[in-house]
Amino acid sequence: MDIKKNKKWTTVGFIALGCPKNMVDSERMLALIAQAGFVITQDADNADVVVINTCGFIAPAKAEALDAINLAIRQKQKGKVQKVIVAGCLAQRMGKNLLNETPGIDAILGLESRDNIPDIIKSTLTADKTITAVSPNPHIPYDDRTRLRITPPHLAYLRISEGCSKKCSFCTIPSIRGKSRSKPKQLILAEARQLVASGTVELNIIAQDITAYGRDLKVKDALPQLLTDLAKIPRLRWIRLLYLYPTGITKRLIEIVADSDKILPYFDVPLQHINPQILKAMRRPHSKDKICRLIETLRTEIPGCVLRTTFIVGFPGETDARFRELLEFINWARFDNLGCFTFYPEQGTPAANLPHQVPDRVKNNRLEQLMLAQQQIAFDKNKSRIGSRLTCLVDSIDKNHTAKSPALRSAMKKGRFFGQAPDIDSLCIIRDCHASPGSFINAKVTGFKNYDLLCKQI
């Protein structure tokens, strides 16, 4: 007897790709799928239905998504999977055109149809053609309450707005996720309380640009007001701000962070470049002088604050001299954390058609040079922390530890101090630590290994 054909339940394998904004969508869909009575399985290769929540921001993300889709379709062709559903940014961006690259998809689910995922699954099980549910202009500022969390229970991402109204020449986000739409403050606070009640002690505030929060609602100082209210929630210890547009960092916001013991002095400010001509071609409104003044202001007003940024190398028109200017700026600014990627000429963006495109070989070489320069800065900063004391949030047991004794292995933990955001930054490797994940401990920095700090609980 074929058990799979005669069972009474439908299994759903879920593959979550992309950024924290996409992760929130994945967690919401997982909750809806479970509430509808489907059985969620970790074995996506043998599930009745496979749902792939995709990213489609740049070429590597698209390639990763297509690989996952093609793998699911191959499992379907082998008879191990019945239906394949594609959701998320790539589904929104490409719509029915996805079928040209990956024939065999059973449903294409756009962003605005996220909460319809249970009905879409049911429909695919009886449909004999591809279901497409993609609205060309998503406009809902999603209600993200009640999620089946992918993150550890002690940390969560809290989305405060959706979409982006900026017009950066290289970016696909506005065309995928629409214009900036702020969630009502009471809805955000209700979600935050729900997350904290479930054990969350660290909330990471996310949006395409959190400094734009409330602008569409015509509310002055909306972000500082929201943060003030979030900080009043009992048992919430850390509030981290991710993706702050440089021109949106106001004096009031700096004051709120400086005066709070919950809002972390961690500023994630993607700058993209520093050369004036490149910034103009990118359609970024800030100038080099204003960026330098902002960095100096942050470090003056909040001593010990941590600065993170992101750059693009190989943007059209980036000459050797303009790249050297970027390197010189990095060595001056000495960012604590830095990410970088090469420019991708994304279809539909103005930058894709700019003259003076930079060859891939040059882009990759510049990427390597920049990251080597930042590596030395990071190692110098790690060295300067040796002997200092940190408050760390314990995340997990260090499963890579090779000690033979189970007791020693369980006493090696991975954690983070306030200057390390989950998933994107380095870690603290903590020995002699018997605290459970989600606990805050005091630790002393004893050394470092590459980007990670080596610590001992005290």
Secondary structure, 3 states (H helix, E strand, C coil): CCHHHHCCCCEEEEEECCCHHHHHHHHHHHHHHHHCCCEEECCHHHCCEEEEEECCCCHHHHHHHHHHHHHHHHHHHCCCCCEEEEEEHHHHHHHHHHHHHCCCCCEEECHHHHHHHHHHHHHHCCCCCCEEECCCCCCCCCCCCCCCCCCCCCEEEEECEECCCCCCCCCCHHHHHCCCEECCHHHHHHHHHHHHHCCCCEEEEECCCHHHCCCCCCCCCHHHHHHHHHCCCCCCCEEEECCCCHHHCCHHHHHHHHHCCCEEEEEECCCECCCHHHHHHHCCCCCHHHHHHHHHHHHHHCCCCEEEEEEEECCCCCCHHHHHHHHHHHHHHCCCEEEEEECCCCCCCHHHHCCCCCCHHHHHHHHHHHHHHHHHHHHHHHHHHCCCEEEEEEEEECCCCCCCCHHHHHCCEEEECCCCCCCCCCCEEEECCCCCCCCEEEEEEEEEECCEEEEEEC
